[in-house]
Amino acid sequence: MAENVQNWHQDRPIYRQLMEQIVARILDNTYREGEMLPSVRQLASDYLVNPLTAARAYRELEDYTETRRGIGLVVKEGVRELLLKHEQRRFLREEWPPLRERIKALDLDVADLLKGGR
């Protein structure tokens, strides 16, 4: 899948960035709860990473997945809501403060921003 090819950031481990990609796909329902995730080999192939890197990313996501004998790795039920809350907290803690400061510095009107800047 050529659309999965990434430009990995050198300042962070690739397995962490791959984890973020998997989480994003769970949040956007590409990987749905109860459905099988790609195998380690398939994930490594899709993202052009070493299979050990793909396996490490999956290990880090053990709380959100379960291994089903004879089936493979599956996204746990209820995990999307859990991840959504986690990502909302992370956004408010890490991304929102500098964004809020930039909005304030540019004297932007929040109502205009919500309308799409028109």
N, CA, C and O atoms as a MOPAC input file, in Angstrom:
PM7 MOZYME 1SCF
protein

 N      0.84900 1    -1.18700 1     0.00000 1
 C      0.00000 1     0.00000 1     0.00000 1
 C      0.88400 1     1.23700 1     0.00000 1
 O      1.44900 1     1.60200 1     1.03100 1
 N      1.00000 1     1.86000 1    -1.11500 1
 C      1.87800 1     3.01900 1    -1.24600 1
 C      1.42400 1     4.19800 1    -0.39500 1
 O      2.24600 1     5.02600 1    -0.00400 1
 N      0.12100 1     4.29000 1    -0.10100 1
 C     -0.36100 1     5.43200 1     0.69100 1
 C      0.12700 1     5.39300 1     2.13500 1
 O      0.04000 1     6.40300 1     2.83400 1
 N      0.63500 1     4.25900 1     2.59700 1
 C      1.13400 1     4.14100 1     3.96300 1
 C      2.58700 1     4.55600 1     4.11300 1
 O      3.06800 1     4.70500 1     5.23600 1
 N      3.29700 1     4.74500 1     3.00800 1
 C      4.70900 1     5.08500 1     3.09200 1
 C      4.86000 1     6.42400 1     3.80200 1
 O      4.20800 1     7.40900 1     3.45400 1
 N      5.73200 1     6.43800 1     4.80300 1
 C      5.88300 1     7.60600 1     5.65700 1
 C      7.24700 1     8.24700 1     5.48500 1
 O      8.21400 1     7.60300 1     5.08000 1
 N      7.30000 1     9.51400 1     5.80000 1
 C      8.56400 1    10.20200 1     5.99800 1
 C      8.75000 1    10.23600 1     7.49800 1
 O      8.19200 1    11.09400 1     8.18100 1
 N      9.52600 1     9.31200 1     8.00600 1
 C      9.70300 1     9.19100 1     9.44400 1
 C     10.54300 1    10.33600 1     9.97500 1
 O     11.52900 1    10.73200 1     9.35300 1
 N     10.15300 1    10.86900 1    11.12700 1
 C     10.89200 1    11.93700 1    11.79200 1
 C     12.06500 1    11.32700 1    12.54200 1
 O     11.90700 1    10.34900 1    13.27300 1
 N     13.22200 1    11.90300 1    12.35900 1
 C     14.43000 1    11.36400 1    12.97400 1
 C     14.50300 1    11.59000 1    14.47700 1
 O     15.28900 1    10.93500 1    15.16100 1
 N     13.69300 1    12.51000 1    15.00200 1
 C     13.76800 1    12.84200 1    16.42600 1
 C     12.98500 1    11.88400 1    17.32700 1
 O     13.06600 1    11.98100 1    18.55200 1
 N     12.22500 1    10.95600 1    16.72500 1
 C     11.42100 1    10.01700 1    17.51100 1
 C     11.55100 1     8.62000 1    16.92600 1
 O     11.67800 1     8.46300 1    15.71200 1
 N     11.52100 1     7.59800 1    17.79000 1
 C     11.63300 1     6.22600 1    17.28600 1
 C     10.52300 1     5.89800 1    16.28500 1
 O      9.37600 1     6.31500 1    16.44700 1
 N     10.88500 1     5.15300 1    15.26600 1
 C      9.92300 1     4.79800 1    14.21600 1
 C      8.76700 1     3.97900 1    14.78800 1
 O      7.62100 1     4.16000 1    14.37600 1
 N      9.05300 1     3.08300 1    15.72700 1
 C      7.96600 1     2.25800 1    16.26900 1
 C      6.90500 1     3.12400 1    16.94500 1
 O      5.72100 1     2.79000 1    16.90500 1
 N      7.32200 1     4.25300 1    17.57400 1
 C      6.35000 1     5.15200 1    18.21900 1
 C      5.50700 1     5.85200 1    17.15300 1
 O      4.29400 1     6.00400 1    17.30300 1
 N      6.15900 1     6.26700 1    16.09300 1
 C      5.42900 1     6.92600 1    15.01000 1
 C      4.46700 1     5.94200 1    14.34100 1
 O      3.35900 1     6.31300 1    13.95400 1
 N      4.89700 1     4.69700 1    14.20900 1
 C      4.02600 1     3.66700 1    13.64800 1
 C      2.83400 1     3.41600 1    14.57200 1
 O      1.70600 1     3.25200 1    14.10600 1
 N      3.08700 1     3.38600 1    15.87300 1
 C      1.99700 1     3.26500 1    16.85300 1
 C      0.96500 1     4.37000 1    16.64700 1
 O     -0.24000 1     4.11700 1    16.64400 1
 N      1.45200 1     5.59800 1    16.47400 1
 C      0.55100 1     6.73300 1    16.26900 1
 C     -0.28300 1     6.55000 1    15.00500 1
 O     -1.45500 1     6.92500 1    14.97200 1
 N      0.31800 1     5.97500 1    13.96800 1
 C     -0.42200 1     5.70400 1    12.73700 1
 C     -1.53000 1     4.67900 1    12.97800 1
 O     -2.64600 1     4.83200 1    12.48100 1
 N     -1.21500 1     3.64300 1    13.73600 1
 C     -2.21600 1     2.60800 1    14.04600 1
 C     -3.35200 1     3.20500 1    14.87600 1
 O     -4.52500 1     2.95100 1    14.60600 1
 N     -2.99400 1     4.00200 1    15.89000 1
 C     -4.00800 1     4.65500 1    16.72300 1
 C     -4.89200 1     5.55300 1    15.85300 1
 O     -6.11500 1     5.54700 1    15.99500 1
 N     -4.27900 1     6.31700 1    14.96100 1
 C     -5.05500 1     7.19700 1    14.07200 1
 C     -6.02800 1     6.38100 1    13.22400 1
 O     -7.15000 1     6.81900 1    12.97000 1
 N     -5.60700 1     5.21400 1    12.79200 1
 C     -6.48100 1     4.36000 1    11.97400 1
 C     -7.58900 1     3.71000 1    12.79900 1
 O     -8.66000 1     3.40800 1    12.27300 1
 N     -7.33700 1     3.49600 1    14.08000 1
 C     -8.41700 1     3.02100 1    14.95500 1
 C     -9.41800 1     4.15600 1    15.16200 1
 O    -10.62800 1     3.93700 1    15.12300 1
 N     -8.91200 1     5.36100 1    15.38200 1
 C     -9.79500 1     6.50800 1    15.61000 1
 C    -10.63100 1     6.84600 1    14.38500 1
 O    -11.78800 1     7.24600 1    14.52000 1
 N    -10.06100 1     6.69100 1    13.18100 1
 C    -10.84400 1     7.02200 1    11.98300 1
 C    -11.62300 1     5.81700 1    11.44200 1
 O    -12.18200 1     5.86100 1    10.34700 1
 N    -11.64600 1     4.74000 1    12.23700 1
 C    -12.39600 1     3.51800 1    11.92100 1
 C    -11.86600 1     2.74200 1    10.72600 1
 O    -12.58700 1     1.92200 1    10.15800 1
 N    -10.62600 1     2.98300 1    10.33500 1
 C    -10.00900 1     2.12500 1     9.32200 1
 C     -9.82700 1     0.73600 1     9.92600 1
 O    -10.12200 1    -0.27700 1     9.29200 1
 N     -9.33000 1     0.70900 1    11.17700 1
 C     -9.23600 1    -0.52600 1    11.94700 1
 C    -10.36000 1    -0.46400 1    12.98100 1
 O    -10.28000 1     0.29400 1    13.94700 1
 N    -11.38900 1    -1.25100 1    12.77500 1
 C    -12.56400 1    -1.21500 1    13.64800 1
 C    -12.43500 1    -2.17900 1    14.82200 1
 O    -11.72700 1    -3.18400 1    14.75300 1
 N    -13.13800 1    -1.84400 1    15.89500 1
 C    -13.16100 1    -2.71500 1    17.06400 1
 C    -13.67700 1    -4.09300 1    16.66400 1
 O    -14.64800 1    -4.22000 1    15.91900 1
 N    -13.00500 1    -5.11900 1    17.17600 1
 C    -13.40400 1    -6.48600 1    16.87000 1
 C    -12.84700 1    -7.01700 1    15.57100 1
 O    -12.99400 1    -8.20300 1    15.27500 1
 N    -12.20900 1    -6.16500 1    14.78900 1
 C    -11.65000 1    -6.60600 1    13.51000 1
 C    -10.15300 1    -6.86000 1    13.63000 1
 O     -9.46800 1    -6.31600 1    14.49600 1
 N     -9.68300 1    -7.69600 1    12.73900 1
 C     -8.28700 1    -8.09100 1    12.73300 1
 C     -7.38900 1    -6.97000 1    12.20800 1
 O     -7.73500 1    -6.26800 1    11.25700 1
 N     -6.23000 1    -6.82000 1    12.84800 1
 C     -5.20700 1    -5.90300 1    12.36000 1
 C     -4.32400 1    -6.64200 1    11.36100 1
 O     -4.30000 1    -7.87300 1    11.35200 1
 N     -3.60000 1    -5.90800 1    10.52200 1
 C     -2.67200 1    -6.58500 1     9.61200 1
 C     -1.63500 1    -7.38000 1    10.41100 1
 O     -1.30800 1    -7.02700 1    11.54400 1
 N     -1.13400 1    -8.43400 1     9.81800 1
 C     -0.07100 1    -9.19700 1    10.46100 1
 C      1.16800 1    -8.31200 1    10.59500 1
 O      1.27200 1    -7.27300 1     9.94400 1
 N      2.09400 1    -8.73000 1    11.43400 1
 C      3.33900 1    -7.98000 1    11.60100 1
 C      4.04300 1    -7.84500 1    10.25400 1
 O      4.51100 1    -6.76400 1     9.89900 1
 N      4.11400 1    -8.92900 1     9.51600 1
 C      4.77900 1    -8.88600 1     8.20100 1
 C      4.06800 1    -7.93600 1     7.24000 1
 O      4.71100 1    -7.18400 1     6.50800 1
 N      2.74400 1    -7.97600 1     7.24900 1
 C      1.98400 1    -7.09000 1     6.36100 1
 C      2.16300 1    -5.62900 1     6.76300 1
 O      2.35100 1    -4.76300 1     5.90800 1
 N      2.10500 1    -5.36000 1     8.06000 1
 C      2.29200 1    -3.99400 1     8.55100 1
 C      3.67700 1    -3.48300 1     8.17200 1
 O      3.82200 1    -2.35100 1     7.71000 1
 N      4.69200 1    -4.31900 1     8.36900 1
 C      6.06900 1    -3.94100 1     8.00900 1
 C      6.17800 1    -3.66300 1     6.51400 1
 O      6.83400 1    -2.70700 1     6.10000 1
 N      5.54500 1    -4.48600 1     5.72200 1
 C      5.56000 1    -4.29900 1     4.26900 1
 C      4.81800 1    -3.02500 1     3.86000 1
 O      5.29900 1    -2.26300 1     3.02100 1
 N      3.65200 1    -2.80100 1     4.45200 1
 C      2.84400 1    -1.62200 1     4.11900 1
 C      3.57300 1    -0.31700 1     4.42900 1
 O      3.48100 1     0.65000 1     3.67200 1
 N      4.29500 1    -0.29700 1     5.54100 1
 C      4.95800 1     0.93500 1     5.98200 1
 C      6.45800 1     0.95300 1     5.69100 1
 O      7.16800 1     1.88500 1     6.06800 1
 N      6.92100 1    -0.09100 1     5.01700 1
 C      8.33900 1    -0.19600 1     4.65600 1
 C      9.26200 1    -0.06500 1     5.86600 1
 O     10.22600 1     0.70100 1     5.86000 1
 N      8.93500 1    -0.84100 1     6.90600 1
 C      9.76300 1    -0.87400 1     8.10700 1
 C     10.18100 1    -2.31700 1     8.37100 1
 O      9.63500 1    -3.25500 1     7.79000 1
 N     11.15100 1    -2.47400 1     9.25100 1
 C     11.61500 1    -3.77900 1     9.67100 1
 C     10.49300 1    -4.48400 1    10.43500 1
 O      9.79700 1    -3.83700 1    11.21800 1
 N     10.29800 1    -5.78600 1    10.23400 1
 C      9.26700 1    -6.50300 1    10.99300 1
 C      9.44000 1    -6.38800 1    12.51500 1
 O      8.45100 1    -6.41800 1    13.24700 1
 N     10.66600 1    -6.26000 1    12.99000 1
 C     10.88000 1    -6.07800 1    14.43200 1
 C     10.30500 1    -4.73900 1    14.90500 1
 O      9.80200 1    -4.63000 1    16.02300 1
 N     10.38500 1    -3.73800 1    14.05300 1
 C      9.80200 1    -2.42400 1    14.36700 1
 C      8.28500 1    -2.53400 1    14.44100 1
 O      7.65900 1    -1.99100 1    15.35100 1
 N      7.69800 1    -3.24000 1    13.47900 1
 C      6.24200 1    -3.43200 1    13.47200 1
 C      5.80500 1    -4.22100 1    14.70300 1
 O      4.79100 1    -3.89600 1    15.32200 1
 N      6.56600 1    -5.25700 1    15.06000 1
 C      6.23400 1    -6.05900 1    16.23300 1
 C      6.31900 1    -5.21600 1    17.50300 1
 O      5.48800 1    -5.36100 1    18.40000 1
 N      7.30900 1    -4.34500 1    17.58500 1
 C      7.44400 1    -3.48800 1    18.76900 1
 C      6.25800 1    -2.53000 1    18.87500 1
 O      5.73700 1    -2.30400 1    19.96700 1
 N      5.83400 1    -1.97000 1    17.75000 1
 C      4.67000 1    -1.07400 1    17.75500 1
 C      3.44500 1    -1.82000 1    18.28300 1
 O      2.70100 1    -1.28600 1    19.10600 1
 N      3.23500 1    -3.04200 1    17.81900 1
 C      2.10300 1    -3.83000 1    18.30000 1
 C      2.24100 1    -4.15700 1    19.78800 1
 O      1.24900 1    -4.13100 1    20.51700 1
 N      3.45500 1    -4.46500 1    20.24700 1
 C      3.66100 1    -4.74500 1    21.67700 1
 C      3.26700 1    -3.54900 1    22.53100 1
 O      2.68400 1    -3.70700 1    23.60400 1
 N      3.58800 1    -2.35000 1    22.04800 1
 C      3.25400 1    -1.13300 1    22.79000 1
 C      1.74600 1    -0.88100 1    22.82400 1
 O      1.25900 1    -0.11400 1    23.65500 1
 N      1.01900 1    -1.52300 1    21.93000 1
 C     -0.43800 1    -1.33400 1    21.85000 1
 C     -1.20800 1    -2.50100 1    22.47700 1
 O     -2.40300 1    -2.65800 1    22.22800 1
 N     -0.52900 1    -3.31600 1    23.28700 1
 C     -1.17000 1    -4.50400 1    23.87300 1
 C     -2.42700 1    -4.18400 1    24.67200 1
 O     -3.34600 1    -5.00200 1    24.72000 1
 N     -2.48600 1    -3.01700 1    25.29800 1
 C     -3.67200 1    -2.65900 1    26.08500 1
 C     -4.90100 1    -2.43000 1    25.19600 1
 O     -6.03100 1    -2.45700 1    25.68200 1
 N     -4.68400 1    -2.20900 1    23.91700 1
 C     -5.77100 1    -1.88500 1    23.00000 1
 C     -6.11400 1    -3.02200 1    22.04700 1
 O     -7.05800 1    -2.92700 1    21.26400 1
 N     -5.34200 1    -4.08800 1    22.12300 1
 C     -5.53900 1    -5.21100 1    21.20700 1
 C     -5.58500 1    -6.51600 1    21.98700 1
 O     -5.21600 1    -6.57100 1    23.16000 1
 N     -6.04000 1    -7.55600 1    21.32000 1
 C     -5.99100 1    -8.88700 1    21.91600 1
 C     -5.64400 1    -9.88600 1    20.82200 1
 O     -6.00800 1    -9.72100 1    19.65700 1
 N     -4.93500 1   -10.91700 1    21.23200 1
 C     -4.56300 1   -11.97300 1    20.29300 1
 C     -5.60600 1   -13.07300 1    20.37700 1
 O     -5.88200 1   -13.60900 1    21.45000 1
 N     -6.17300 1   -13.39600 1    19.24000 1
 C     -7.16100 1   -14.48200 1    19.18300 1
 C     -6.52900 1   -15.65400 1    18.43600 1
 O     -6.12300 1   -15.54200 1    17.28000 1
 N     -6.46500 1   -16.75700 1    19.12900 1
 C     -5.84000 1   -17.95700 1    18.57000 1
 C     -6.48800 1   -18.31800 1    17.23300 1
 O     -7.70900 1   -18.41800 1    17.12100 1
 N     -5.65600 1   -18.50600 1    16.24800 1
 C     -6.13200 1   -18.90300 1    14.92700 1
 C     -6.65900 1   -17.74900 1    14.08600 1
 O     -6.97400 1   -17.93400 1    12.91100 1
 N     -6.75800 1   -16.56000 1    14.67500 1
 C     -7.27600 1   -15.40100 1    13.94400 1
 C     -6.19300 1   -14.35400 1    13.76800 1
 O     -5.91100 1   -13.92100 1    12.65000 1
 N     -5.58500 1   -13.94800 1    14.88000 1
 C     -4.55600 1   -12.92100 1    14.83100 1
 C     -4.83000 1   -11.83200 1    15.85000 1
 O     -5.54700 1   -12.04000 1    16.82900 1
 N     -4.25900 1   -10.69000 1    15.60900 1
 C     -4.38000 1    -9.55100 1    16.50800 1
 C     -5.63400 1    -8.75200 1    16.15400 1
 O     -5.85400 1    -8.39500 1    14.99600 1
 N     -6.45500 1    -8.47900 1    17.17900 1
 C     -7.75700 1    -7.83900 1    16.98100 1
 C     -7.83800 1    -6.58700 1    17.85700 1
 O     -7.31500 1    -6.57000 1    18.97200 1
 N     -8.49300 1    -5.54500 1    17.35100 1
 C     -8.73600 1    -4.33500 1    18.13700 1
 C     -9.81100 1    -4.66200 1    19.17100 1
 O    -10.88300 1    -5.15700 1    18.82500 1
 N     -9.51700 1    -4.38100 1    20.44200 1
 C    -10.46300 1    -4.66800 1    21.52500 1
 C    -11.72200 1    -3.81800 1    21.40000 1
 O    -11.69300 1    -2.69500 1    20.89700 1
 N    -12.81500 1    -4.38200 1    21.86700 1
 C    -14.07700 1    -3.65000 1    21.92400 1
 C    -13.93900 1    -2.50700 1    22.93300 1
 O    -13.33900 1    -2.69000 1    23.99200 1
 N    -14.48900 1    -1.32800 1    22.61600 1
 C    -14.48000 1    -0.18400 1    23.51400 1
 C    -13.19700 1     0.63200 1    23.49000 1
 O    -13.09000 1     1.64200 1    24.18500 1
 N    -12.22800 1     0.20300 1    22.70000 1
 C    -10.93000 1     0.87000 1    22.71900 1
 C    -10.94500 1     2.21000 1    21.97300 1
 O    -10.17200 1     3.10700 1    22.31000 1
 N    -11.79800 1     2.35600 1    20.98600 1
 C    -11.83900 1     3.62200 1    20.24200 1
 C    -12.19000 1     4.78200 1    21.16500 1
 O    -11.56600 1     5.84100 1    21.10400 1
 N    -13.18900 1     4.58000 1    22.02000 1
 C    -13.60400 1     5.63400 1    22.95900 1
 C    -12.47400 1     5.95600 1    23.93800 1
 O    -12.23400 1     7.12000 1    24.25800 1
 N    -11.79700 1     4.93500 1    24.40300 1
 C    -10.66500 1     5.11600 1    25.30700 1
 C     -9.54500 1     5.91400 1    24.63200 1
 O     -8.99400 1     6.84500 1    25.22000 1
 N     -9.21900 1     5.54200 1    23.40100 1
 C     -8.17900 1     6.25300 1    22.64900 1
 C     -8.58900 1     7.68700 1    22.34000 1
 O     -7.76100 1     8.59800 1    22.37900 1
 N     -9.85600 1     7.88300 1    22.03600 1
 C    -10.35800 1     9.21600 1    21.73400 1
 C    -10.18200 1    10.13500 1    22.94200 1
 O     -9.72400 1    11.26700 1    22.79200 1
 N    -10.53200 1     9.67200 1    24.10800 1
 C    -10.36600 1    10.46800 1    25.32800 1
 C     -8.88300 1    10.75000 1    25.59800 1
 O     -8.51600 1    11.86100 1    25.98000 1
 N     -8.05000 1     9.74900 1    25.40000 1
 C     -6.60700 1     9.92000 1    25.59800 1
 C     -6.05500 1    10.97600 1    24.63600 1
 O     -5.28300 1    11.84200 1    25.04600 1
 N     -6.44500 1    10.90800 1    23.36600 1
 C     -5.96500 1    11.85800 1    22.36300 1
 C     -6.49700 1    13.26700 1    22.62200 1
 O     -5.79800 1    14.24900 1    22.37300 1
 N     -7.73200 1    13.37000 1    23.12000 1
 C     -8.27400 1    14.68400 1    23.46900 1
 C     -7.46900 1    15.31800 1    24.58800 1
 O     -7.13100 1    16.50000 1    24.52000 1
 N     -7.15600 1    14.53000 1    25.63400 1
 C     -6.34700 1    15.04900 1    26.74700 1
 C     -4.95500 1    15.46200 1    26.26400 1
 O     -4.44600 1    16.51000 1    26.66100 1
 N     -4.34400 1    14.64600 1    25.41400 1
 C     -3.01900 1    14.95600 1    24.88400 1
 C     -3.06200 1    16.24100 1    24.05700 1
 O     -2.17100 1    17.08200 1    24.17700 1
 N     -4.08400 1    16.39900 1    23.22400 1
 C     -4.22500 1    17.60700 1    22.41800 1
 C     -4.31900 1    18.84300 1    23.31000 1
 O     -3.62600 1    19.83700 1    23.09300 1
 N     -5.18600 1    18.76000 1    24.31100 1
 C     -5.37100 1    19.91200 1    25.20200 1
 C     -4.10600 1    20.23000 1    26.00700 1
 O     -3.85400 1    21.39300 1    26.32200 1
 N     -3.33300 1    19.24100 1    26.33100 1
 C     -2.11300 1    19.43800 1    27.11700 1
 C     -0.93400 1    19.89700 1    26.25400 1
 O     -0.16900 1    20.77100 1    26.66200 1
 N     -0.78600 1    19.30700 1    25.05700 1
 C      0.41800 1    19.53700 1    24.25300 1
 C      0.22200 1    20.46500 1    23.05400 1
 O      1.06500 1    21.32300 1    22.79000 1
 N     -0.86000 1    20.30100 1    22.34500 1
 C     -1.03400 1    21.03200 1    21.08700 1
 C     -1.82000 1    22.33100 1    21.23800 1
 O     -1.51900 1    23.31700 1    20.56600 1
 N     -2.81500 1    22.34100 1    22.10800 1
 C     -3.68300 1    23.49500 1    22.22500 1
 C     -2.98600 1    24.73800 1    22.76300 1
 O     -3.19400 1    25.81300 1    22.20000 1
 N     -2.16700 1    24.66300 1    23.82300 1
 C     -1.56800 1    25.90000 1    24.36400 1
 C     -0.78800 1    26.72500 1    23.33200 1
 O     -1.00700 1    27.93400 1    23.25500 1
 N      0.10900 1    26.13200 1    22.53700 1
 C      0.79500 1    26.98000 1    21.54300 1
 C     -0.14800 1    27.48100 1    20.44300 1
 O      0.02300 1    28.58300 1    19.92100 1
 N     -1.13800 1    26.66400 1    20.10300 1
 C     -2.11400 1    27.07900 1    19.10400 1
 C     -2.93600 1    28.25700 1    19.60800 1
 O     -3.18100 1    29.21300 1    18.87300 1
 N     -3.36200 1    28.18300 1    20.87300 1
 C     -4.12200 1    29.27400 1    21.49300 1
 C     -3.30300 1    30.56300 1    21.50800 1
 O     -3.82000 1    31.64100 1    21.21500 1
 N     -2.01600 1    30.43900 1    21.85200 1
 C     -1.13500 1    31.61100 1    21.86900 1
 C     -0.97800 1    32.21000 1    20.47600 1
 O     -0.94700 1    33.43100 1    20.32400 1
 N     -0.88000 1    31.36700 1    19.47300 1
 C     -0.74300 1    31.84600 1    18.08200 1
 C     -2.01400 1    32.57000 1    17.63400 1
 O     -1.94100 1    33.60400 1    16.97000 1
 N     -3.16900 1    32.02900 1    17.99700 1
 C     -4.45100 1    32.66400 1    17.67100 1
 C     -4.52100 1    34.03900 1    18.32300 1
 O     -4.93400 1    35.02000 1    17.70300 1
 N     -4.11300 1    34.08900 1    19.57700 1
 C     -4.13600 1    35.34600 1    20.31000 1
 C     -3.15100 1    36.35100 1    19.68900 1
 O     -3.48600 1    37.52500 1    19.52800 1
 N     -1.96000 1    35.90100 1    19.34700 1
 C     -0.93600 1    36.77700 1    18.77500 1
 C     -1.37000 1    37.34800 1    17.42900 1
 O     -1.01300 1    38.47400 1    17.08400 1
 N     -2.13600 1    36.57300 1    16.67100 1
 C     -2.60500 1    37.03400 1    15.35900 1
 C     -3.92900 1    37.77800 1    15.45400 1
 O     -4.46300 1    38.22500 1    14.43800 1
 N     -4.46300 1    37.91400 1    16.66400 1
 C     -5.72000 1    38.60600 1    16.89800 1
 C     -6.83400 1    38.04400 1    16.01500 1
 O     -7.61000 1    38.78400 1    15.41000 1
 N     -6.88600 1    36.71200 1    15.96200 1
 C     -7.91000 1    36.04500 1    15.16000 1
 C     -9.19200 1    35.91900 1    15.96200 1
 O     -9.16500 1    35.73900 1    17.18000 1
 N    -10.30100 1    36.01300 1    15.27300 1
 C    -11.61200 1    35.85700 1    15.89700 1
 C    -11.99300 1    34.37700 1    15.86600 1
 O    -11.96900 1    33.74700 1    14.80900 1
 N    -12.34000 1    33.83300 1    17.01600 1
 C    -12.68300 1    32.42200 1    17.12100 1
 C    -13.86900 1    32.07200 1    16.22300 1
 O    -13.88400 1    31.00700 1    15.60700 1
 N    -14.85500 1    32.95500 1    16.14400 1
 C    -16.02700 1    32.69700 1    15.28100 1
 C    -15.58700 1    32.55200 1    13.82900 1
 O    -16.09900 1    31.68300 1    13.12200 1
 N    -14.65100 1    33.38100 1    13.36500 1
 C    -14.13800 1    33.26000 1    11.99700 1
 C    -13.40700 1    31.94400 1    11.80000 1
 O    -13.53200 1    31.30300 1    10.75600 1
 N    -12.64600 1    31.54600 1    12.80500 1
 C    -11.93300 1    30.27200 1    12.70700 1
 C    -12.90200 1    29.10800 1    12.56900 1
 O    -12.68400 1    28.20300 1    11.76200 1
 N    -13.97200 1    29.13300 1    13.35700 1
 C    -14.94900 1    28.05400 1    13.30000 1
 C    -15.71000 1    28.01000 1    11.97700 1
 O    -16.20700 1    26.95900 1    11.57300 1
 N    -15.79500 1    29.14900 1    11.31200 1
 C    -16.44100 1    29.20600 1    10.00000 1
 C    -15.49000 1    28.79900 1     8.88500 1
 O    -15.88700 1    28.73400 1     7.72100 1
 N    -14.24100 1    28.52500 1     9.23200 1
 C    -13.27500 1    28.13300 1     8.21000 1
 C    -12.44000 1    29.27600 1     7.72000 1
 O    -11.80600 1    29.16800 1     6.67100 1
 N    -12.41600 1    30.38100 1     8.45100 1
 C    -11.56800 1    31.51100 1     8.08600 1
 C    -12.10700 1    32.34400 1     6.94200 1
 O    -11.35800 1    33.10300 1     6.32800 1
 N    -13.37200 1    32.22200 1     6.64500 1
 C    -13.95000 1    32.99700 1     5.52900 1
 C    -14.24400 1    34.40700 1     5.92500 1
 O    -14.73100 1    35.18900 1     5.10800 1

